[in-house]
Amino acid sequence: MVDTARIATDRYALAGYFRRHRKPHTAVVEATGSWYWLHDFLKAEGIAPILAHAKYLKAIAYAKVKTDAIDARTLAQLLRAEFIPEAHMVSPELRPLRDLMRARLLLVQKHVSARSSIQRPLEIDGIERFPSDRHFFSYCRLVPGADNSAGKTRHRTSKDGNRYLKIVFAHAAVRAIQYYPEIRAFAQKKAHKKNKHIARAVVAKEIARIVYHILKEPTDFNGTFKGKVLTRTKQTAWPRRASPLS
């Protein structure tokens, strides 16, 4: 018998569904990230669980239209015909260790990828492309455009240049204002004269200026911002706080 029903994904609803039908029961579960708890529940209820191999199952039950209802009926029909390609079910004792090692591997891969991206100016593609820091500012969208009309000048956001570098320097400005007292004081002074958005934009532009000269010369960062020595330094140890006040 193949029955169709919508069941809430909790143990009480599942137990009630199986208890309405005569035993013995066999259930098939597709190998997804949430099969652990369902497998353990079925075993505790005396139901034989089968873990379907997703790759081979796709080859057997190819369909142009895929919905949860269609997939469930296909699994039920294949289970009744004993055509389910089974995947290996890791023993409960080894699950925590396997998950831990997989999580560690993923973190290592992301760490290496992040370090590689930081060490290569991919977005800039060589600082020698820019004859001056002003050209670099323009490419990073850190120079506002102008809309002159009726004797008035209105600044507008420029759409020319690299939007990703604009985002990077904008984020760097926010963190720099949070972390360094000298940069925070500079931004507050600018904000009093203009507003906080313009103040952040000016800080972003100054950080871009520092980046330009470090890459252009090349040289190490001298630890100053607008001629003032920064009293705080970033620590290499992790985890680092974005702000000393947080």
KEZA-663025 format. One record per residue (C-alpha): residue in one letter; x, y, z. Coordinates in Angstrom, 3 decimals. Example, Ala and Ser with C-alpha at 12.3 -4.5 7.8 and 13.67 -1.06 7.14 Angstrom:
2
res = A, x = 12.300, y = -4.500, z = 7.800
res = S, x = 13.670, y = -1.060, z = 7.140
This chain:
246
res = M, x = 0.000, y = 0.000, z = 0.000
res = V, x = 1.215, y = 3.502, z = -0.830
res = D, x = -0.344, y = 6.207, z = 1.324
res = T, x = -0.070, y = 9.957, z = 0.827
res = A, x = -0.177, y = 12.368, z = 3.741
res = R, x = 1.267, y = 15.668, z = 4.925
res = I, x = 2.966, y = 15.197, z = 8.283
res = A, x = 4.620, y = 17.768, z = 10.507
res = T, x = 8.340, y = 17.186, z = 10.975
res = D, x = 8.179, y = 16.250, z = 14.643
res = R, x = 8.390, y = 12.928, z = 16.430
res = Y, x = 4.811, y = 12.921, z = 17.766
res = A, x = 3.227, y = 13.440, z = 14.348
res = L, x = 5.427, y = 10.791, z = 12.732
res = A, x = 4.766, y = 8.282, z = 15.501
res = G, x = 1.019, y = 8.855, z = 15.209
res = Y, x = 1.131, y = 8.314, z = 11.444
res = F, x = 2.961, y = 4.975, z = 11.633
res = R, x = 0.799, y = 3.712, z = 14.496
res = R, x = -2.319, y = 4.150, z = 12.336
res = H, x = -1.042, y = 1.438, z = 9.975
res = R, x = -0.320, y = -2.203, z = 10.650
res = K, x = 3.258, y = -3.384, z = 11.060
res = P, x = 5.811, y = -4.190, z = 9.805
res = H, x = 6.925, y = -0.829, z = 8.417
res = T, x = 9.849, y = 0.111, z = 6.205
res = A, x = 10.812, y = 3.728, z = 5.583
res = V, x = 13.193, y = 5.353, z = 3.127
res = V, x = 15.011, y = 8.607, z = 3.800
res = E, x = 16.982, y = 10.552, z = 1.215
res = A, x = 20.598, y = 11.236, z = 2.226
res = T, x = 20.362, y = 14.878, z = 3.239
res = G, x = 21.824, y = 16.822, z = 6.131
res = S, x = 18.928, y = 16.005, z = 8.471
res = W, x = 18.745, y = 12.237, z = 8.201
res = Y, x = 20.400, y = 11.544, z = 11.594
res = W, x = 17.432, y = 12.363, z = 13.805
res = L, x = 14.909, y = 10.710, z = 11.506
res = H, x = 16.983, y = 7.525, z = 11.339
res = D, x = 17.260, y = 7.408, z = 15.144
res = F, x = 13.543, y = 8.024, z = 15.561
res = L, x = 12.587, y = 5.248, z = 13.136
res = K, x = 14.927, y = 2.775, z = 14.826
res = A, x = 13.445, y = 3.613, z = 18.220
res = E, x = 9.941, y = 2.988, z = 16.813
res = G, x = 10.973, y = -0.411, z = 15.480
res = I, x = 10.845, y = 0.730, z = 11.848
res = A, x = 13.574, y = -0.406, z = 9.463
res = P, x = 15.103, y = 2.739, z = 7.877
res = I, x = 16.765, y = 2.768, z = 4.462
res = L, x = 19.049, y = 5.638, z = 3.451
res = A, x = 18.694, y = 6.412, z = -0.262
res = H, x = 21.807, y = 7.346, z = -2.215
res = A, x = 20.931, y = 10.768, z = -3.695
res = K, x = 23.220, y = 10.515, z = -6.741
res = Y, x = 22.043, y = 7.085, z = -7.907
res = L, x = 18.457, y = 7.859, z = -6.966
res = K, x = 18.518, y = 10.856, z = -9.306
res = A, x = 19.660, y = 8.633, z = -12.168
res = I, x = 16.835, y = 6.168, z = -11.548
res = A, x = 14.020, y = 8.636, z = -10.891
res = Y, x = 14.808, y = 11.480, z = -13.286
res = A, x = 11.932, y = 13.934, z = -13.604
res = K, x = 11.575, y = 17.362, z = -15.175
res = V, x = 9.186, y = 18.447, z = -12.444
res = K, x = 10.427, y = 18.055, z = -8.879
res = T, x = 8.360, y = 18.810, z = -5.808
res = D, x = 8.379, y = 17.344, z = -2.315
res = A, x = 5.136, y = 15.494, z = -3.023
res = I, x = 6.440, y = 13.991, z = -6.277
res = D, x = 9.750, y = 13.014, z = -4.673
res = A, x = 7.971, y = 11.346, z = -1.745
res = R, x = 5.697, y = 9.307, z = -4.030
res = T, x = 8.655, y = 8.300, z = -6.211
res = L, x = 10.586, y = 7.118, z = -3.152
res = A, x = 7.572, y = 5.139, z = -1.952
res = Q, x = 7.120, y = 3.410, z = -5.307
res = L, x = 10.832, y = 2.580, z = -5.591
res = L, x = 10.831, y = 1.272, z = -2.018
res = R, x = 7.860, y = -1.012, z = -2.755
res = A, x = 9.666, y = -2.333, z = -5.851
res = E, x = 12.922, y = -2.725, z = -3.886
res = F, x = 14.742, y = -0.403, z = -6.288
res = I, x = 16.137, y = 2.020, z = -3.710
res = P, x = 19.926, y = 2.533, z = -4.187
res = E, x = 21.190, y = 2.461, z = -0.615
res = A, x = 23.837, y = 4.735, z = 0.848
res = H, x = 26.074, y = 3.758, z = 3.749
res = M, x = 24.827, y = 4.907, z = 7.144
res = V, x = 27.688, y = 5.893, z = 9.437
res = S, x = 27.405, y = 4.409, z = 12.907
res = P, x = 26.000, y = 6.703, z = 15.624
res = E, x = 29.258, y = 6.396, z = 17.585
res = L, x = 31.302, y = 7.935, z = 14.762
res = R, x = 28.887, y = 10.699, z = 13.736
res = P, x = 30.212, y = 13.406, z = 16.130
res = L, x = 33.830, y = 12.789, z = 15.119
res = R, x = 33.001, y = 12.759, z = 11.406
res = D, x = 30.963, y = 15.960, z = 11.662
res = L, x = 33.740, y = 17.630, z = 13.627
res = M, x = 36.380, y = 16.690, z = 11.059
res = R, x = 34.161, y = 17.824, z = 8.181
res = A, x = 33.524, y = 21.158, z = 9.910
res = R, x = 37.251, y = 21.596, z = 10.508
res = L, x = 38.032, y = 20.831, z = 6.864
res = L, x = 35.468, y = 23.403, z = 5.718
res = L, x = 36.901, y = 26.053, z = 8.050
res = V, x = 40.441, y = 25.360, z = 6.844
res = Q, x = 39.336, y = 25.696, z = 3.220
res = K, x = 37.570, y = 28.993, z = 3.914
res = H, x = 40.567, y = 30.253, z = 5.921
res = V, x = 42.990, y = 29.491, z = 3.096
res = S, x = 40.647, y = 31.037, z = 0.533
res = A, x = 40.265, y = 34.203, z = 2.608
res = R, x = 44.016, y = 34.568, z = 3.144
res = S, x = 44.678, y = 34.067, z = -0.557
res = S, x = 42.104, y = 36.702, z = -1.470
res = I, x = 43.589, y = 39.183, z = 1.013
res = Q, x = 47.134, y = 38.671, z = -0.215
res = R, x = 46.216, y = 39.215, z = -3.870
res = P, x = 44.819, y = 42.613, z = -5.043
res = L, x = 42.415, y = 40.896, z = -7.395
res = E, x = 40.055, y = 43.810, z = -7.765
res = I, x = 42.896, y = 46.313, z = -8.331
res = D, x = 44.859, y = 44.138, z = -10.792
res = G, x = 48.087, y = 46.094, z = -10.294
res = I, x = 48.347, y = 49.494, z = -8.656
res = E, x = 50.572, y = 50.688, z = -11.503
res = R, x = 47.374, y = 51.113, z = -13.546
res = F, x = 46.677, y = 54.313, z = -11.601
res = P, x = 49.068, y = 57.246, z = -12.147
res = S, x = 47.866, y = 59.018, z = -8.986
res = D, x = 45.810, y = 58.413, z = -5.870
res = R, x = 43.057, y = 60.544, z = -7.366
res = H, x = 42.678, y = 58.091, z = -10.232
res = F, x = 42.534, y = 55.282, z = -7.659
res = F, x = 39.817, y = 57.121, z = -5.680
res = S, x = 37.769, y = 57.498, z = -8.831
res = Y, x = 38.076, y = 53.784, z = -9.656
res = C, x = 36.986, y = 52.906, z = -6.109
res = R, x = 33.890, y = 55.149, z = -6.458
res = L, x = 35.122, y = 57.314, z = -3.594
res = V, x = 34.786, y = 60.578, z = -5.535
res = P, x = 31.190, y = 61.824, z = -5.812
res = G, x = 29.856, y = 62.903, z = -9.140
res = A, x = 28.480, y = 66.390, z = -9.651
res = D, x = 25.139, y = 67.525, z = -11.005
res = N, x = 25.351, y = 71.231, z = -11.880
res = S, x = 22.084, y = 72.951, z = -12.662
res = A, x = 20.749, y = 76.509, z = -12.306
res = G, x = 23.943, y = 77.690, z = -10.680
res = K, x = 23.815, y = 74.992, z = -8.000
res = T, x = 26.139, y = 72.019, z = -7.541
res = R, x = 24.689, y = 68.810, z = -6.185
res = H, x = 26.820, y = 65.790, z = -5.368
res = R, x = 25.550, y = 62.422, z = -6.522
res = T, x = 26.766, y = 58.873, z = -6.177
res = S, x = 29.024, y = 57.867, z = -9.051
res = K, x = 28.214, y = 54.659, z = -10.913
res = D, x = 31.610, y = 54.529, z = -12.622
res = G, x = 34.386, y = 52.354, z = -11.241
res = N, x = 34.478, y = 49.263, z = -9.073
res = R, x = 31.522, y = 48.887, z = -6.734
res = Y, x = 33.202, y = 46.088, z = -4.778
res = L, x = 36.114, y = 48.312, z = -3.769
res = K, x = 33.640, y = 50.972, z = -2.670
res = I, x = 31.978, y = 48.416, z = -0.376
res = V, x = 35.346, y = 47.239, z = 0.988
res = F, x = 36.571, y = 50.729, z = 1.846
res = A, x = 33.180, y = 51.705, z = 3.294
res = H, x = 33.303, y = 48.715, z = 5.659
res = A, x = 36.923, y = 49.467, z = 6.523
res = A, x = 35.953, y = 53.048, z = 7.399
res = V, x = 33.222, y = 51.909, z = 9.792
res = R, x = 35.584, y = 49.523, z = 11.594
res = A, x = 38.408, y = 52.061, z = 11.683
res = I, x = 36.114, y = 54.643, z = 13.315
res = Q, x = 35.077, y = 52.051, z = 15.889
res = Y, x = 38.575, y = 50.818, z = 16.667
res = Y, x = 40.945, y = 53.793, z = 16.500
res = P, x = 40.330, y = 56.830, z = 18.768
res = E, x = 42.243, y = 59.173, z = 16.436
res = I, x = 40.158, y = 58.173, z = 13.425
res = R, x = 36.985, y = 58.385, z = 15.510
res = A, x = 37.865, y = 61.941, z = 16.585
res = F, x = 38.595, y = 62.895, z = 12.972
res = A, x = 35.256, y = 61.473, z = 11.825
res = Q, x = 33.336, y = 63.210, z = 14.614
res = K, x = 34.884, y = 66.529, z = 13.669
res = K, x = 33.883, y = 66.036, z = 10.052
res = A, x = 30.392, y = 64.930, z = 11.072
res = H, x = 29.830, y = 68.192, z = 12.998
res = K, x = 30.612, y = 70.212, z = 9.878
res = K, x = 28.832, y = 67.968, z = 7.374
res = N, x = 27.114, y = 64.752, z = 8.486
res = K, x = 28.120, y = 61.250, z = 9.541
res = H, x = 27.734, y = 59.801, z = 6.042
res = I, x = 30.128, y = 62.304, z = 4.532
res = A, x = 32.490, y = 61.753, z = 7.484
res = R, x = 32.579, y = 58.009, z = 6.786
res = A, x = 33.140, y = 58.667, z = 3.092
res = V, x = 36.130, y = 60.888, z = 3.903
res = V, x = 37.596, y = 58.214, z = 6.196
res = A, x = 37.097, y = 55.606, z = 3.447
res = K, x = 38.917, y = 57.874, z = 1.010
res = E, x = 41.848, y = 58.353, z = 3.416
res = I, x = 42.133, y = 54.594, z = 3.938
res = A, x = 42.181, y = 54.166, z = 0.149
res = R, x = 44.976, y = 56.759, z = 0.012
res = I, x = 47.004, y = 54.706, z = 2.512
res = V, x = 46.419, y = 51.526, z = 0.517
res = Y, x = 47.446, y = 53.240, z = -2.715
res = H, x = 50.795, y = 54.478, z = -1.386
res = I, x = 51.598, y = 51.201, z = 0.388
res = L, x = 51.068, y = 49.278, z = -2.866
res = K, x = 52.639, y = 51.913, z = -5.095
res = E, x = 55.972, y = 52.424, z = -3.339
res = P, x = 55.803, y = 49.631, z = -1.874
res = T, x = 56.257, y = 50.198, z = 1.843
res = D, x = 54.916, y = 49.157, z = 5.221
res = F, x = 52.118, y = 51.071, z = 6.907
res = N, x = 53.648, y = 53.718, z = 9.186
res = G, x = 50.834, y = 53.596, z = 11.721
res = T, x = 49.547, y = 57.126, z = 11.129
res = F, x = 46.281, y = 58.608, z = 9.902
res = K, x = 46.239, y = 62.209, z = 8.618
res = G, x = 49.571, y = 62.827, z = 10.358
res = K, x = 48.447, y = 61.454, z = 13.737
res = V, x = 50.025, y = 58.345, z = 15.219
res = L, x = 47.459, y = 55.639, z = 15.931
res = T, x = 47.611, y = 54.614, z = 19.583
res = R, x = 46.009, y = 51.236, z = 18.964
res = T, x = 47.361, y = 48.418, z = 16.817
res = K, x = 45.570, y = 45.435, z = 15.399
res = Q, x = 46.448, y = 42.187, z = 17.138
res = T, x = 47.328, y = 39.100, z = 15.121
res = A, x = 45.746, y = 36.746, z = 17.660
res = W, x = 42.191, y = 35.555, z = 17.069
res = P, x = 39.441, y = 36.192, z = 17.828
res = R, x = 39.774, y = 39.956, z = 17.293
res = R, x = 37.113, y = 42.399, z = 18.364
res = A, x = 35.847, y = 44.805, z = 15.770
res = S, x = 35.672, y = 47.529, z = 18.391
res = P, x = 37.492, y = 47.919, z = 21.738
res = L, x = 34.162, y = 49.110, z = 23.156
res = S, x = 32.241, y = 45.947, z = 22.193
